[in-house]
């Protein structure tokens, strides 16, 4: 297919995912250093369905909070503004996009399990390398593959072809998509993140999560999301359509982080991946909550 024709069809479509006004406002406040938990709580409370899902996650075993969290304000006070922002984004995006835009025979439940796992592991890596990027690593991890939804929705038959091509020839989905569409999901994901008004660093992380060294800005964030993607696949958290072996130890993204952050701590990959089991459980719990009626 002609990649320009693919982009043109998607851009001209009236069926483009949107962030609800409440989620958009929560994200804006989450990036505002002057925002407080009461203002965020009031915004979330305007959406009863979102409020119910946020509280369901806050009361899940993953957080292990003592006593029932009955209000969003209490959830923000106990978990922090960034954490509640991430919960609100996750449950809203997963629920809305799956219901309205997930076509083709792809297993979108496993896709979102992979995406939430990548988001949570991006957080772990962000802490490991002491990134100070205001929680953007979670957002970048959650949305790194969002371009697949655009391809699957607007070109369901061709997307199925890409899935089959990846399976038969042991390709990444990005490589298979480029054979079928002339471009990959990363390009479309970058476009959607721009349309949603996300910062340039998140747009770059989505655009270059397969090749973080090519990012003109936000290379550290792109590298973290890239490595989290690899770890998510290594731990078999969900499924994004890839059928290739991955090797974390030799990945050049580690060197990129060394250059951007200085000397990195020594990492025992085997021990570290074992420690990620908690994030596997969290990804599945978050997915169950997002899909619950």
C-alpha positions as CSV (number, residue, x, y, z in Angstrom):
1,X,0.0,0.0,0.0
2,X,1.0,3.6,-0.5
3,X,1.9,5.0,3.0
4,X,0.7,8.5,2.0
5,X,-2.7,7.0,1.1
6,X,-2.8,5.2,4.5
7,X,-2.0,8.4,6.3
8,X,-4.5,10.4,4.2
9,X,-7.3,7.9,4.9
10,X,-6.7,7.9,8.7
11,X,-6.3,11.7,8.9
12,X,-9.5,12.3,6.9
13,X,-11.5,9.8,8.9
14,X,-14.3,10.9,11.2
15,X,-13.6,7.7,13.3
16,X,-10.6,8.9,15.2
17,X,-10.2,8.0,18.9
18,X,-10.6,11.0,21.2
19,X,-9.8,11.6,24.9
20,X,-12.8,12.5,26.9
21,X,-12.9,16.0,28.3
22,X,-12.5,14.8,31.8
23,X,-9.4,12.6,31.0
24,X,-7.9,15.5,29.0
25,X,-8.3,17.8,32.0
26,X,-6.9,15.2,34.4
27,X,-3.8,14.9,32.2
28,X,-3.4,18.7,32.0
29,X,-3.7,19.0,35.8
30,X,-1.3,16.1,36.3
31,X,1.4,18.0,34.4
32,X,0.6,21.3,36.3
33,X,3.0,21.7,39.3
34,X,0.5,24.0,40.9
35,X,-2.4,21.5,40.7
36,X,-3.6,20.0,44.0
37,X,-5.4,16.8,44.8
38,X,-8.8,18.5,45.4
39,X,-8.9,20.1,41.9
40,X,-8.1,16.7,40.3
41,X,-10.7,14.9,42.4
42,X,-13.4,17.4,41.4
43,X,-12.6,16.9,37.7
44,X,-12.8,13.1,37.9
45,X,-16.0,13.3,40.0
46,X,-17.7,14.9,37.0
47,X,-17.6,11.5,35.3
48,X,-19.4,8.9,37.5
49,X,-18.3,5.9,35.3
50,X,-14.7,7.0,35.4
51,X,-14.9,7.6,39.2
52,X,-16.2,4.1,39.8
53,X,-13.4,2.6,37.8
54,X,-10.7,4.6,39.5
55,X,-12.0,3.7,42.9
56,X,-12.2,0.0,41.9
57,X,-8.5,0.1,41.0
58,X,-7.6,2.0,44.1
59,X,-9.3,-0.7,46.2
60,X,-7.7,-3.6,44.4
61,X,-5.3,-5.9,46.1
62,X,-2.4,-4.4,44.1
63,X,-2.3,-1.3,46.3
64,X,-3.1,-3.1,49.6
65,X,-4.6,0.0,51.2
66,X,-6.1,-0.3,54.6
67,X,-9.8,0.3,54.7
68,X,-12.1,1.1,51.8
69,X,-11.2,4.1,49.6
70,X,-14.7,5.7,49.1
71,X,-13.8,8.9,47.3
72,X,-11.4,10.0,44.6
73,X,-10.1,12.7,46.9
74,X,-9.0,10.1,49.4
75,X,-7.5,8.0,46.5
76,X,-5.4,10.9,45.4
77,X,-4.3,11.6,49.0
78,X,-3.2,8.1,49.5
79,X,-1.8,7.2,46.1
80,X,-0.6,10.5,44.8
81,X,-1.7,12.7,41.9
82,X,0.5,11.0,39.3
83,X,-0.7,7.6,40.2
84,X,-4.4,8.5,40.0
85,X,-3.8,10.3,36.8
86,X,-2.3,7.1,35.3
87,X,-5.2,5.0,36.6
88,X,-7.7,7.5,35.1
89,X,-5.9,7.5,31.7
90,X,-5.6,3.7,31.6
91,X,-9.2,2.8,32.5
92,X,-10.6,5.4,30.2
93,X,-8.4,4.7,27.1
94,X,-8.6,0.9,27.5
95,X,-12.4,0.9,27.9
96,X,-13.3,3.4,25.2
97,X,-10.8,2.4,22.5
98,X,-11.5,-1.3,22.8
99,X,-15.3,-0.9,22.6
100,X,-15.3,1.6,19.8
101,X,-12.2,0.9,17.7
102,X,-10.9,-2.6,18.2
103,X,-11.8,-4.4,14.9
104,X,-10.2,-7.4,13.2
105,X,-9.6,-10.8,14.9
106,X,-6.7,-9.6,17.0
107,X,-6.9,-10.3,20.7
108,X,-7.2,-6.7,22.0
109,X,-7.5,-7.9,25.7
110,X,-3.9,-9.3,25.4
111,X,-2.9,-6.1,23.5
112,X,-3.9,-3.9,26.4
113,X,-2.4,-6.3,28.9
114,X,0.9,-5.8,27.0
115,X,0.4,-2.1,27.0
116,X,-0.4,-1.7,30.7
117,X,2.5,-4.0,31.5
118,X,4.8,-1.8,29.4
119,X,3.5,1.3,31.2
120,X,4.2,-0.2,34.7
121,X,7.6,-1.5,33.8
122,X,8.5,1.9,32.2
123,X,7.8,3.3,35.7
124,X,10.1,0.8,37.3
125,X,12.9,1.6,34.8
126,X,12.3,5.3,35.2
127,X,12.9,5.0,38.9
128,X,15.9,2.8,38.3
129,X,17.7,5.4,36.1
130,X,16.3,8.3,38.2
131,X,14.4,9.9,35.3
132,X,12.7,13.2,36.3
133,X,10.0,13.4,33.6
134,X,6.8,13.8,35.6
135,X,5.4,10.3,35.1
136,X,5.7,10.5,31.3
137,X,7.2,7.1,31.2
138,X,3.9,5.5,32.2
139,X,2.0,7.4,29.5
140,X,4.6,6.6,26.9
141,X,4.5,2.9,27.8
142,X,0.7,2.7,27.8
143,X,0.4,4.3,24.4
144,X,3.5,3.1,22.6
145,X,1.5,0.7,20.4
146,X,-1.7,2.8,20.0
147,X,-1.1,3.2,16.3
148,X,-2.0,-0.5,15.9
149,X,-5.6,0.4,16.9
150,X,-5.8,2.9,14.0
151,X,-4.5,0.3,11.5
152,X,-6.7,-2.4,12.9
153,X,-9.8,-0.2,12.8
154,X,-9.4,1.5,9.4
155,X,-7.7,-1.5,7.6
156,X,-8.9,-4.7,9.4
157,X,-8.1,-7.1,6.5
158,X,-4.7,-5.6,5.8
159,X,-3.9,-5.6,9.6
160,X,-4.8,-9.3,9.7
161,X,-2.3,-9.8,6.8
162,X,0.4,-8.1,8.8
163,X,-0.3,-10.3,11.8
164,X,-0.1,-13.4,9.7
165,X,3.1,-12.1,8.0
166,X,4.7,-11.5,11.5
167,X,3.7,-15.0,12.6
168,X,4.9,-16.9,9.5
169,X,8.2,-15.1,9.1
170,X,9.0,-14.3,12.7
171,X,8.9,-10.5,12.2
172,X,8.1,-7.7,14.5
173,X,4.7,-6.1,13.9
174,X,6.4,-2.8,12.9
175,X,8.4,-4.7,10.2
176,X,5.3,-6.6,9.0
177,X,3.2,-3.4,8.9
178,X,5.8,-1.7,6.8
179,X,5.7,-4.5,4.3
180,X,1.9,-4.3,4.1
181,X,1.1,-0.6,4.6
182,X,4.4,1.0,3.8
183,X,4.6,2.4,7.3
184,X,4.3,1.1,10.9
185,X,2.2,1.7,13.9
186,X,4.8,4.0,15.5
187,X,4.2,6.7,12.9
188,X,0.5,6.6,13.3
189,X,0.8,6.5,17.1
190,X,2.9,9.7,17.0
191,X,0.3,11.4,14.9
192,X,-2.5,10.4,17.3
193,X,-0.5,11.6,20.3
194,X,0.1,14.9,18.6
195,X,-3.7,15.2,17.9
196,X,-4.4,14.5,21.5
197,X,-2.0,17.3,22.5
198,X,0.6,15.2,24.3
199,X,4.0,16.7,25.0
200,X,6.6,16.4,22.2
201,X,8.6,14.0,24.5
202,X,5.7,11.5,24.6
203,X,5.1,11.8,20.9
204,X,8.8,11.0,20.3
205,X,8.7,8.1,22.7
206,X,5.8,6.6,20.7
207,X,7.4,7.4,17.4
208,X,10.8,5.9,18.2
209,X,10.1,3.2,20.8
210,X,11.6,0.7,18.3
211,X,14.6,2.9,17.5
212,X,15.2,5.3,20.4
213,X,18.6,6.4,19.1
214,X,16.8,8.0,16.2
215,X,14.7,10.3,18.4
216,X,15.7,14.0,18.0
217,X,14.4,14.8,21.5
218,X,13.3,12.8,24.5
219,X,15.8,10.0,23.8
220,X,15.9,8.9,27.4
221,X,12.1,8.5,27.5
222,X,12.1,6.6,24.2
223,X,14.9,4.3,25.4
224,X,13.0,3.5,28.7
225,X,9.8,2.7,26.8
226,X,11.8,0.6,24.3
227,X,13.5,-1.4,27.1
228,X,10.2,-1.8,28.9
229,X,8.6,-3.1,25.7
230,X,11.4,-5.7,25.5
231,X,10.9,-6.7,29.2
232,X,7.2,-6.9,28.8
233,X,7.7,-9.4,25.9
234,X,10.3,-11.3,27.8
235,X,7.8,-11.8,30.7
236,X,5.1,-12.8,28.3
237,X,2.8,-10.0,29.5
238,X,0.0,-9.9,27.0
239,X,0.7,-9.9,23.3
240,X,1.4,-7.2,20.8
241,X,1.6,-9.3,17.6
242,X,5.4,-9.8,17.6
243,X,7.0,-13.2,17.0
244,X,10.7,-12.4,17.5
245,X,13.2,-13.2,20.3
246,X,14.4,-10.3,22.3
247,X,17.7,-9.7,24.1
248,X,17.9,-7.0,26.7
249,X,21.5,-7.3,27.7
250,X,22.9,-6.3,24.3
251,X,20.4,-3.7,23.4
252,X,22.0,-0.3,22.4
253,X,19.3,1.6,24.4
254,X,21.3,0.8,27.6
255,X,24.2,2.8,26.1
256,X,21.9,5.6,25.1
257,X,20.7,5.8,28.7
258,X,24.3,5.8,30.0
259,X,25.0,8.8,27.8
260,X,21.9,10.7,28.7
261,X,21.9,9.9,32.5
262,X,25.5,9.3,33.3
263,X,26.6,6.0,34.8
264,X,23.7,3.5,35.2
265,X,23.5,1.1,38.2
266,X,24.6,-2.5,37.5
267,X,21.5,-4.5,36.6
268,X,21.1,-8.2,37.2
269,X,18.6,-8.8,34.3
270,X,17.5,-12.2,35.6
271,X,16.8,-10.9,39.1
272,X,15.2,-7.8,37.8
273,X,12.8,-9.6,35.5
274,X,11.8,-11.8,38.5
275,X,11.0,-8.7,40.5
276,X,8.6,-7.6,37.7
277,X,6.1,-10.3,38.6
278,X,4.2,-7.7,40.7
279,X,3.8,-5.6,37.6
280,X,2.5,-8.5,35.7
281,X,-0.3,-9.0,38.3
282,X,-0.9,-5.2,38.3
283,X,-1.3,-5.1,34.5
284,X,-3.9,-7.9,34.6
285,X,-5.8,-6.3,37.5
286,X,-5.9,-3.0,35.7
287,X,-7.2,-4.6,32.6
288,X,-9.9,-6.5,34.5
289,X,-11.0,-3.3,36.1
290,X,-11.0,-1.2,32.9
291,X,-13.2,-3.8,31.2
292,X,-15.6,-4.3,34.1
293,X,-19.1,-2.9,33.6
